[in-house]
Amino acid sequence: KLEGQGSEQFSAVGRLTATESVAEDLQRRVADLERVSQEAAVGLQAANELAGSQAESLLGLEGQLTKLRHSCEDVKIRRQALEAAHGETVKSLSHVVEFTMPAAARQADA
């Protein structure tokens, strides 16, 4: 009987040792997972901050682009006005030349 009990105790000690070993391994894995989780959280926070910064930059660029579009539209309108004024100036000068230059001189220049 003592041999059987010793064998059972030996077996129980072996199972307990194996269980403790598995528990220690699990604790190490949990610690590793917690560390990786913390590192991921830090990385995610940094990524979010960068994304926020980039979003602000994009909004700033969008504002600048809108201003540039308005400036281009203003330049286009001014150019059209200058072209129209130039055309009117040329017409006016033609009329001035007609009235101030004698017909014979105009024919001689032509």
N, CA, C and O atoms as CSV, one atom per row, in Angstrom:
chain,resi,resn,atom,element,x,y,z
A,1,LYS,N,N,0.809,-1.198,0.000
A,1,LYS,CA,C,0.000,0.000,0.000
A,1,LYS,C,C,0.849,1.257,0.000
A,1,LYS,O,O,0.511,2.223,-0.684
A,2,LEU,N,N,1.938,1.269,0.746
A,2,LEU,CA,C,2.784,2.445,0.813
A,2,LEU,C,C,3.391,2.749,-0.546
A,2,LEU,O,O,3.537,3.904,-0.945
A,3,GLU,N,N,3.739,1.677,-1.244
A,3,GLU,CA,C,4.293,1.908,-2.577
A,3,GLU,C,C,3.272,2.570,-3.475
A,3,GLU,O,O,3.630,3.467,-4.238
A,4,GLY,N,N,2.027,2.167,-3.417
A,4,GLY,CA,C,0.960,2.744,-4.232
A,4,GLY,C,C,0.721,4.199,-3.872
A,4,GLY,O,O,0.520,5.055,-4.734
A,5,GLN,N,N,0.750,4.455,-2.555
A,5,GLN,CA,C,0.544,5.841,-2.116
A,5,GLN,C,C,1.713,6.725,-2.549
A,5,GLN,O,O,1.506,7.867,-2.958
A,6,GLY,N,N,2.894,6.224,-2.465
A,6,GLY,CA,C,4.086,6.968,-2.884
A,6,GLY,C,C,4.027,7.249,-4.375
A,6,GLY,O,O,4.385,8.333,-4.835
A,7,SER,N,N,3.581,6.277,-5.101
A,7,SER,CA,C,3.473,6.445,-6.540
A,7,SER,C,C,2.413,7.493,-6.887
A,7,SER,O,O,2.586,8.299,-7.800
A,8,GLU,N,N,1.316,7.457,-6.136
A,8,GLU,CA,C,0.262,8.444,-6.363
A,8,GLU,C,C,0.747,9.841,-5.983
A,8,GLU,O,O,0.461,10.815,-6.678
A,9,GLN,N,N,1.485,9.931,-4.870
A,9,GLN,CA,C,2.005,11.232,-4.443
A,9,GLN,C,C,3.029,11.751,-5.450
A,9,GLN,O,O,3.062,12.939,-5.771
A,10,PHE,N,N,3.860,10.838,-5.940
A,10,PHE,CA,C,4.858,11.210,-6.931
A,10,PHE,C,C,4.156,11.713,-8.192
A,10,PHE,O,O,4.564,12.711,-8.785
A,11,SER,N,N,3.119,11.024,-8.585
A,11,SER,CA,C,2.348,11.418,-9.760
A,11,SER,C,C,1.661,12.761,-9.525
A,11,SER,O,O,1.627,13.607,-10.419
A,12,ALA,N,N,1.117,12.958,-8.333
A,12,ALA,CA,C,0.456,14.221,-8.008
A,12,ALA,C,C,1.465,15.366,-7.998
A,12,ALA,O,O,1.171,16.462,-8.475
A,13,VAL,N,N,2.650,15.111,-7.456
A,13,VAL,CA,C,3.699,16.137,-7.443
A,13,VAL,C,C,4.107,16.471,-8.873
A,13,VAL,O,O,4.333,17.635,-9.203
A,14,GLY,N,N,4.199,15.471,-9.704
A,14,GLY,CA,C,4.550,15.691,-11.110
A,14,GLY,C,C,3.501,16.539,-11.818
A,14,GLY,O,O,3.824,17.455,-12.574
A,15,ARG,N,N,2.234,16.213,-11.554
A,15,ARG,CA,C,1.154,17.004,-12.174
A,15,ARG,C,C,1.170,18.436,-11.648
A,15,ARG,O,O,0.962,19.377,-12.413
A,16,LEU,N,N,1.412,18.609,-10.360
A,16,LEU,CA,C,1.467,19.936,-9.760
A,16,LEU,C,C,2.631,20.733,-10.352
A,16,LEU,O,O,2.481,21.912,-10.670
A,17,THR,N,N,3.769,20.098,-10.495
A,17,THR,CA,C,4.939,20.765,-11.080
A,17,THR,C,C,4.645,21.170,-12.524
A,17,THR,O,O,4.980,22.278,-12.942
A,18,ALA,N,N,4.024,20.276,-13.276
A,18,ALA,CA,C,3.674,20.585,-14.673
A,18,ALA,C,C,2.674,21.734,-14.723
A,18,ALA,O,O,2.777,22.615,-15.576
A,19,THR,N,N,1.710,21.725,-13.810
A,19,THR,CA,C,0.702,22.792,-13.761
A,19,THR,C,C,1.359,24.122,-13.422
A,19,THR,O,O,1.038,25.150,-14.020
A,20,GLU,N,N,2.276,24.101,-12.463
A,20,GLU,CA,C,2.991,25.329,-12.100
A,20,GLU,C,C,3.811,25.843,-13.279
A,20,GLU,O,O,3.876,27.049,-13.516
A,21,SER,N,N,4.430,24.936,-14.010
A,21,SER,CA,C,5.232,25.317,-15.168
A,21,SER,C,C,4.347,25.957,-16.246
A,21,SER,O,O,4.711,26.968,-16.847
A,22,VAL,N,N,3.184,25.347,-16.474
A,22,VAL,CA,C,2.252,25.908,-17.453
A,22,VAL,C,C,1.761,27.277,-16.984
A,22,VAL,O,O,1.640,28.198,-17.792
A,23,ALA,N,N,1.477,27.419,-15.693
A,23,ALA,CA,C,1.009,28.683,-15.139
A,23,ALA,C,C,2.083,29.766,-15.299
A,23,ALA,O,O,1.763,30.903,-15.645
A,24,GLU,N,N,3.335,29.428,-15.053
A,24,GLU,CA,C,4.422,30.389,-15.217
A,24,GLU,C,C,4.559,30.803,-16.680
A,24,GLU,O,O,4.762,31.977,-16.993
A,25,ASP,N,N,4.444,29.818,-17.567
A,25,ASP,CA,C,4.523,30.104,-18.994
A,25,ASP,C,C,3.386,31.039,-19.415
A,25,ASP,O,O,3.596,31.982,-20.178
A,26,LEU,N,N,2.192,30.769,-18.913
A,26,LEU,CA,C,1.045,31.620,-19.214
A,26,LEU,C,C,1.248,33.033,-18.664
A,26,LEU,O,O,0.886,34.011,-19.317
A,27,GLN,N,N,1.822,33.140,-17.473
A,27,GLN,CA,C,2.089,34.460,-16.894
A,27,GLN,C,C,3.080,35.237,-17.756
A,27,GLN,O,O,2.917,36.439,-17.963
A,28,ARG,N,N,4.111,34.549,-18.259
A,28,ARG,CA,C,5.089,35.204,-19.144
A,28,ARG,C,C,4.398,35.670,-20.429
A,28,ARG,O,O,4.639,36.777,-20.911
A,29,ARG,N,N,3.550,34.822,-20.966
A,29,ARG,CA,C,2.847,35.189,-22.196
A,29,ARG,C,C,1.904,36.373,-21.969
A,29,ARG,O,O,1.812,37.268,-22.809
A,30,VAL,N,N,1.214,36.375,-20.847
A,30,VAL,CA,C,0.328,37.502,-20.518
A,30,VAL,C,C,1.149,38.776,-20.374
A,30,VAL,O,O,0.740,39.826,-20.869
A,31,ALA,N,N,2.288,38.708,-19.714
A,31,ALA,CA,C,3.161,39.877,-19.557
A,31,ALA,C,C,3.636,40.360,-20.928
A,31,ALA,O,O,3.654,41.563,-21.192
A,32,ASP,N,N,4.022,39.418,-21.803
A,32,ASP,CA,C,4.441,39.790,-23.163
A,32,ASP,C,C,3.294,40.466,-23.915
A,32,ASP,O,O,3.499,41.477,-24.587
A,33,LEU,N,N,2.096,39.910,-23.801
A,33,LEU,CA,C,0.938,40.490,-24.475
A,33,LEU,C,C,0.613,41.885,-23.943
A,33,LEU,O,O,0.246,42.778,-24.705
A,34,GLU,N,N,0.752,42.063,-22.626
A,34,GLU,CA,C,0.514,43.384,-22.043
A,34,GLU,C,C,1.538,44.394,-22.554
A,34,GLU,O,O,1.195,45.539,-22.849
A,35,ARG,N,N,2.793,43.965,-22.657
A,35,ARG,CA,C,3.845,44.856,-23.164
A,35,ARG,C,C,3.572,45.221,-24.627
A,35,ARG,O,O,3.662,46.386,-25.015
A,36,VAL,N,N,3.237,44.209,-25.427
A,36,VAL,CA,C,2.948,44.460,-26.845
A,36,VAL,C,C,1.716,45.363,-26.980
A,36,VAL,O,O,1.674,46.245,-27.838
A,37,SER,N,N,0.728,45.136,-26.133
A,37,SER,CA,C,-0.483,45.959,-26.155
A,37,SER,C,C,-0.163,47.409,-25.825
A,37,SER,O,O,-0.689,48.321,-26.463
A,38,GLN,N,N,0.699,47.631,-24.828
A,38,GLN,CA,C,1.096,48.993,-24.466
A,38,GLN,C,C,1.874,49.650,-25.607
A,38,GLN,O,O,1.658,50.821,-25.920
A,39,GLU,N,N,2.775,48.890,-26.220
A,39,GLU,CA,C,3.542,49.432,-27.346
A,39,GLU,C,C,2.600,49.789,-28.503
A,39,GLU,O,O,2.768,50.820,-29.154
A,40,ALA,N,N,1.616,48.932,-28.747
A,40,ALA,CA,C,0.654,49.199,-29.815
A,40,ALA,C,C,-0.161,50.449,-29.491
A,40,ALA,O,O,-0.445,51.250,-30.381
A,41,ALA,N,N,-0.536,50.620,-28.230
A,41,ALA,CA,C,-1.306,51.797,-27.824
A,41,ALA,C,C,-0.489,53.072,-28.045
A,41,ALA,O,O,-1.015,54.079,-28.520
A,42,VAL,N,N,0.793,53.021,-27.699
A,42,VAL,CA,C,1.666,54.180,-27.912
A,42,VAL,C,C,1.789,54.467,-29.410
A,42,VAL,O,O,1.720,55.620,-29.836
A,43,GLY,N,N,1.971,53.414,-30.199
A,43,GLY,CA,C,2.065,53.584,-31.649
A,43,GLY,C,C,0.780,54.137,-32.240
A,43,GLY,O,O,0.816,54.995,-33.122
A,44,LEU,N,N,-0.347,53.653,-31.760
A,44,LEU,CA,C,-1.635,54.132,-32.242
A,44,LEU,C,C,-1.846,55.598,-31.886
A,44,LEU,O,O,-2.361,56.372,-32.693
A,45,GLN,N,N,-1.450,55.974,-30.683
A,45,GLN,CA,C,-1.577,57.372,-30.266
A,45,GLN,C,C,-0.713,58.269,-31.150
A,45,GLN,O,O,-1.147,59.341,-31.572
A,46,ALA,N,N,0.504,57.827,-31.424
A,46,ALA,CA,C,1.394,58.609,-32.289
A,46,ALA,C,C,0.798,58.724,-33.692
A,46,ALA,O,O,0.843,59.790,-34.307
A,47,ALA,N,N,0.237,57.615,-34.195
A,47,ALA,CA,C,-0.374,57.637,-35.525
A,47,ALA,C,C,-1.570,58.580,-35.553
A,47,ALA,O,O,-1.767,59.305,-36.528
A,48,ASN,N,N,-2.364,58.575,-34.492
A,48,ASN,CA,C,-3.519,59.477,-34.425
A,48,ASN,C,C,-3.082,60.937,-34.388
A,48,ASN,O,O,-3.691,61.791,-35.032
A,49,GLU,N,N,-2.026,61.218,-33.632
A,49,GLU,CA,C,-1.514,62.592,-33.561
A,49,GLU,C,C,-1.002,63.036,-34.931
A,49,GLU,O,O,-1.243,64.165,-35.359
A,50,LEU,N,N,-0.298,62.139,-35.607
A,50,LEU,CA,C,0.213,62.458,-36.944
A,50,LEU,C,C,-0.936,62.679,-37.915
A,50,LEU,O,O,-0.905,63.609,-38.722
A,51,ALA,N,N,-1.945,61.827,-37.838
A,51,ALA,CA,C,-3.104,61.981,-38.721
A,51,ALA,C,C,-3.806,63.308,-38.455
A,51,ALA,O,O,-4.237,63.986,-39.387
A,52,GLY,N,N,-3.919,63.674,-37.183
A,52,GLY,CA,C,-4.533,64.959,-36.848
A,52,GLY,C,C,-3.726,66.117,-37.396
A,52,GLY,O,O,-4.279,67.083,-37.924
A,53,SER,N,N,-2.413,66.012,-37.266
A,53,SER,CA,C,-1.531,67.058,-37.781
A,53,SER,C,C,-1.652,67.156,-39.300
A,53,SER,O,O,-1.703,68.252,-39.859
A,54,GLN,N,N,-1.696,66.005,-39.958
A,54,GLN,CA,C,-1.830,66.011,-41.419
A,54,GLN,C,C,-3.185,66.561,-41.841
A,54,GLN,O,O,-3.287,67.262,-42.848
A,55,ALA,N,N,-4.222,66.247,-41.078
A,55,ALA,CA,C,-5.550,66.772,-41.391
A,55,ALA,C,C,-5.547,68.294,-41.292
A,55,ALA,O,O,-6.120,68.977,-42.141
A,56,GLU,N,N,-4.901,68.824,-40.252
A,56,GLU,CA,C,-4.799,70.283,-40.115
A,56,GLU,C,C,-4.030,70.880,-41.291
A,56,GLU,O,O,-4.414,71.919,-41.827
A,57,SER,N,N,-2.953,70.222,-41.686
A,57,SER,CA,C,-2.167,70.709,-42.827
A,57,SER,C,C,-3.002,70.698,-44.105
A,57,SER,O,O,-2.949,71.636,-44.901
A,58,LEU,N,N,-3.774,69.626,-44.292
A,58,LEU,CA,C,-4.616,69.539,-45.485
A,58,LEU,C,C,-5.680,70.636,-45.497
A,58,LEU,O,O,-5.978,71.209,-46.545
A,59,LEU,N,N,-6.244,70.922,-44.335
A,59,LEU,CA,C,-7.226,72.002,-44.268
A,59,LEU,C,C,-6.573,73.341,-44.618
A,59,LEU,O,O,-7.159,74.164,-45.321
A,60,GLY,N,N,-5.360,73.543,-44.121
A,60,GLY,CA,C,-4.635,74.765,-44.450
A,60,GLY,C,C,-4.349,74.859,-45.940
A,60,GLY,O,O,-4.502,75.921,-46.544
A,61,LEU,N,N,-3.934,73.745,-46.526
A,61,LEU,CA,C,-3.659,73.727,-47.965
A,61,LEU,C,C,-4.935,73.956,-48.768
A,61,LEU,O,O,-4.921,74.631,-49.798
A,62,GLU,N,N,-6.027,73.391,-48.289
A,62,GLU,CA,C,-7.307,73.584,-48.982
A,62,GLU,C,C,-7.690,75.065,-48.967
A,62,GLU,O,O,-8.172,75.599,-49.966
A,63,GLY,N,N,-7.474,75.715,-47.835
A,63,GLY,CA,C,-7.757,77.148,-47.739
A,63,GLY,C,C,-6.880,77.953,-48.693
A,63,GLY,O,O,-7.355,78.873,-49.358
A,64,GLN,N,N,-5.603,77.600,-48.753
A,64,GLN,CA,C,-4.689,78.298,-49.662
A,64,GLN,C,C,-5.091,78.067,-51.117
A,64,GLN,O,O,-5.022,78.981,-51.939
A,65,LEU,N,N,-5.509,76.846,-51.430
A,65,LEU,CA,C,-5.931,76.533,-52.792
A,65,LEU,C,C,-7.174,77.332,-53.170
A,65,LEU,O,O,-7.284,77.820,-54.296
A,66,THR,N,N,-8.102,77.465,-52.241
A,66,THR,CA,C,-9.307,78.260,-52.491
A,66,THR,C,C,-8.935,79.715,-52.761
A,66,THR,O,O,-9.470,80.334,-53.681
A,67,LYS,N,N,-8.013,80.266,-51.955
A,67,LYS,CA,C,-7.562,81.646,-52.181
A,67,LYS,C,C,-6.900,81.781,-53.544
A,67,LYS,O,O,-7.120,82.764,-54.252
A,68,LEU,N,N,-6.087,80.793,-53.911
A,68,LEU,CA,C,-5.411,80.825,-55.207
A,68,LEU,C,C,-6.416,80.786,-56.350
A,68,LEU,O,O,-6.260,81.498,-57.341
A,69,ARG,N,N,-7.452,79.952,-56.214
A,69,ARG,CA,C,-8.499,79.891,-57.255
A,69,ARG,C,C,-9.174,81.253,-57.405
A,69,ARG,O,O,-9.401,81.724,-58.519
A,70,HIS,N,N,-9.496,81.887,-56.262
A,70,HIS,CA,C,-10.138,83.195,-56.328
A,70,HIS,C,C,-9.208,84.218,-56.989
A,70,HIS,O,O,-9.652,85.049,-57.781
A,71,SER,N,N,-7.920,84.150,-56.657
A,71,SER,CA,C,-6.956,85.070,-57.274
A,71,SER,C,C,-6.891,84.841,-58.778
A,71,SER,O,O,-6.834,85.797,-59.551
A,72,CYS,N,N,-6.899,83.584,-59.193
A,72,CYS,CA,C,-6.864,83.266,-60.630
A,72,CYS,C,C,-8.113,83.799,-61.323
A,72,CYS,O,O,-8.036,84.334,-62.429
A,73,GLU,N,N,-9.259,83.652,-60.671
A,73,GLU,CA,C,-10.497,84.179,-61.246
A,73,GLU,C,C,-10.428,85.690,-61.369
A,73,GLU,O,O,-10.853,86.252,-62.378
A,74,ASP,N,N,-9.892,86.355,-60.342
A,74,ASP,CA,C,-9.735,87.812,-60.385
A,74,ASP,C,C,-8.806,88.227,-61.520
A,74,ASP,O,O,-9.086,89.191,-62.233
A,75,VAL,N,N,-7.707,87.507,-61.689
A,75,VAL,CA,C,-6.755,87.814,-62.761
A,75,VAL,C,C,-7.429,87.634,-64.121
A,75,VAL,O,O,-7.237,88.447,-65.024
A,76,LYS,N,N,-8.206,86.585,-64.261
A,76,LYS,CA,C,-8.896,86.331,-65.529
A,76,LYS,C,C,-9.869,87.473,-65.848
A,76,LYS,O,O,-9.935,87.951,-66.980
A,77,ILE,N,N,-10.618,87.898,-64.830
A,77,ILE,CA,C,-11.572,89.002,-65.026
A,77,ILE,C,C,-10.831,90.288,-65.391
A,77,ILE,O,O,-11.248,91.014,-66.293
A,78,ARG,N,N,-9.734,90.565,-64.690
A,78,ARG,CA,C,-8.946,91.776,-64.984
A,78,ARG,C,C,-8.343,91.716,-66.380
A,78,ARG,O,O,-8.294,92.727,-67.081
A,79,ARG,N,N,-7.890,90.547,-66.783
A,79,ARG,CA,C,-7.315,90.384,-68.124
A,79,ARG,C,C,-8.373,90.676,-69.190
A,79,ARG,O,O,-8.119,91.376,-70.171
A,80,GLN,N,N,-9.573,90.116,-68.967
A,80,GLN,CA,C,-10.647,90.371,-69.929
A,80,GLN,C,C,-10.976,91.858,-69.993
A,80,GLN,O,O,-11.219,92.401,-71.071
A,81,ALA,N,N,-10.983,92.514,-68.829
A,81,ALA,CA,C,-11.261,93.952,-68.795
A,81,ALA,C,C,-10.163,94.728,-69.520
A,81,ALA,O,O,-10.454,95.669,-70.258
A,82,LEU,N,N,-8.905,94.338,-69.314
A,82,LEU,CA,C,-7.792,95.009,-70.005
A,82,LEU,C,C,-7.864,94.795,-71.511
A,82,LEU,O,O,-7.623,95.718,-72.289
A,83,GLU,N,N,-8.198,93.573,-71.917
A,83,GLU,CA,C,-8.323,93.310,-73.354
A,83,GLU,C,C,-9.440,94.149,-73.967
A,83,GLU,O,O,-9.294,94.690,-75.062
A,84,ALA,N,N,-10.557,94.249,-73.246
A,84,ALA,CA,C,-11.669,95.065,-73.738
A,84,ALA,C,C,-11.252,96.535,-73.806
A,84,ALA,O,O,-11.540,97.221,-74.786
A,85,ALA,N,N,-10.569,97.015,-72.756
A,85,ALA,CA,C,-10.115,98.409,-72.739
A,85,ALA,C,C,-9.115,98.650,-73.857
A,85,ALA,O,O,-9.134,99.711,-74.480
A,86,HIS,N,N,-8.246,97.689,-74.123
A,86,HIS,CA,C,-7.264,97.832,-75.203
A,86,HIS,C,C,-7.984,97.948,-76.550
A,86,HIS,O,O,-7.643,98.778,-77.392
A,87,GLY,N,N,-8.993,97.086,-76.724
A,87,GLY,CA,C,-9.761,97.145,-77.975
A,87,GLY,C,C,-10.435,98.492,-78.151
A,87,GLY,O,O,-10.440,99.050,-79.248
A,88,GLU,N,N,-11.005,99.016,-77.073
A,88,GLU,CA,C,-11.650,100.333,-77.135
A,88,GLU,C,C,-10.626,101.426,-77.403
A,88,GLU,O,O,-10.904,102.366,-78.147
A,89,THR,N,N,-9.452,101.314,-76.809
A,89,THR,CA,C,-8.395,102.304,-77.025
A,89,THR,C,C,-7.961,102.310,-78.489
A,89,THR,O,O,-7.785,103.370,-79.088
A,90,VAL,N,N,-7.791,101.121,-79.055
A,90,VAL,CA,C,-7.393,101.029,-80.462
A,90,VAL,C,C,-8.464,101.661,-81.353
A,90,VAL,O,O,-8.141,102.384,-82.296
A,91,LYS,N,N,-9.742,101.390,-81.056
A,91,LYS,CA,C,-10.831,101.994,-81.843
A,91,LYS,C,C,-10.804,103.516,-81.723
A,91,LYS,O,O,-10.940,104.236,-82.712
A,92,SER,N,N,-10.627,103.987,-80.490
A,92,SER,CA,C,-10.603,105.436,-80.262
A,92,SER,C,C,-9.443,106.084,-81.005
A,92,SER,O,O,-9.601,107.143,-81.613
A,93,LEU,N,N,-8.290,105.452,-80.954
A,93,LEU,CA,C,-7.126,106.004,-81.658
A,93,LEU,C,C,-7.359,106.004,-83.164
A,93,LEU,O,O,-6.943,106.933,-83.857
A,94,SER,N,N,-8.007,104.993,-83.663
A,94,SER,CA,C,-8.319,104.945,-85.100
A,94,SER,C,C,-9.218,106.109,-85.480
A,94,SER,O,O,-9.028,106.746,-86.516
A,95,HIS,N,N,-10.207,106.380,-84.621
A,95,HIS,CA,C,-11.101,107.515,-84.898
A,95,HIS,C,C,-10.345,108.837,-84.827
A,95,HIS,O,O,-10.572,109.724,-85.650
A,96,VAL,N,N,-9.463,108.975,-83.866
A,96,VAL,CA,C,-8.670,110.202,-83.730
A,96,VAL,C,C,-7.818,110.401,-84.973
A,96,VAL,O,O,-7.732,111.509,-85.504
A,97,VAL,N,N,-7.188,109.323,-85.438
A,97,VAL,CA,C,-6.346,109.425,-86.630
A,97,VAL,C,C,-7.201,109.835,-87.822
A,97,VAL,O,O,-6.779,110.667,-88.626
A,98,GLU,N,N,-8.390,109.265,-87.948
A,98,GLU,CA,C,-9.276,109.599,-89.072
A,98,GLU,C,C,-9.622,111.081,-89.089
A,98,GLU,O,O,-9.630,111.721,-90.141
A,99,PHE,N,N,-9.905,111.612,-87.911
A,99,PHE,CA,C,-10.349,113.008,-87.861
A,99,PHE,C,C,-9.192,114.006,-87.906
A,99,PHE,O,O,-9.367,115.138,-88.356
A,100,THR,N,N,-8.027,113.597,-87.450
A,100,THR,CA,C,-6.930,114.571,-87.382
A,100,THR,C,C,-6.009,114.515,-88.582
A,100,THR,O,O,-5.341,115.506,-88.879
A,101,MET,N,N,-5.951,113.440,-89.254
A,101,MET,CA,C,-5.033,113.308,-90.377
A,101,MET,C,C,-5.807,113.550,-91.680
A,101,MET,O,O,-6.869,112.965,-91.895
A,102,PRO,N,N,-5.292,114.379,-92.505
A,102,PRO,CA,C,-5.985,114.613,-93.782
A,102,PRO,C,C,-6.041,113.319,-94.598
A,102,PRO,O,O,-5.169,112.458,-94.476
A,103,ALA,N,N,-7.043,113.198,-95.402
A,103,ALA,CA,C,-7.271,111.992,-96.207
A,103,ALA,C,C,-6.081,111.724,-97.113
A,103,ALA,O,O,-5.723,110.561,-97.301
A,104,ALA,N,N,-5.468,112.717,-97.669
A,104,ALA,CA,C,-4.342,112.532,-98.574
A,104,ALA,C,C,-3.167,111.923,-97.838
A,104,ALA,O,O,-2.493,111.044,-98.375
A,105,ALA,N,N,-2.904,112.378,-96.601
A,105,ALA,CA,C,-1.785,111.860,-95.818
A,105,ALA,C,C,-2.047,110.408,-95.449
A,105,ALA,O,O,-1.132,109.584,-95.436
A,106,ARG,N,N,-3.299,110.104,-95.150
A,106,ARG,CA,C,-3.623,108.695,-94.804
A,106,ARG,C,C,-3.378,107.819,-96.013
A,106,ARG,O,O,-2.884,106.699,-95.877
A,107,GLN,N,N,-3.715,108.311,-97.197
A,107,GLN,CA,C,-3.501,107.498,-98.399
A,107,GLN,C,C,-2.028,107.337,-98.682
A,107,GLN,O,O,-1.602,106.286,-99.160
A,108,ALA,N,N,-1.246,108.350,-98.400
A,108,ALA,CA,C,0.181,108.297,-98.631
A,108,ALA,C,C,0.840,107.306,-97.684
A,108,ALA,O,O,1.768,106.598,-98.074
A,109,ASP,N,N,0.356,107.249,-96.417
A,109,ASP,CA,C,0.900,106.295,-95.445
A,109,ASP,C,C,0.536,104.871,-95.819
A,109,ASP,O,O,1.291,103.939,-95.539
A,110,ALA,N,N,-0.592,104.703,-96.436
A,110,ALA,CA,C,-1.069,103.362,-96.779
A,110,ALA,C,C,-0.282,102.872,-97.937
A,110,ALA,O,O,-0.505,101.757,-98.408
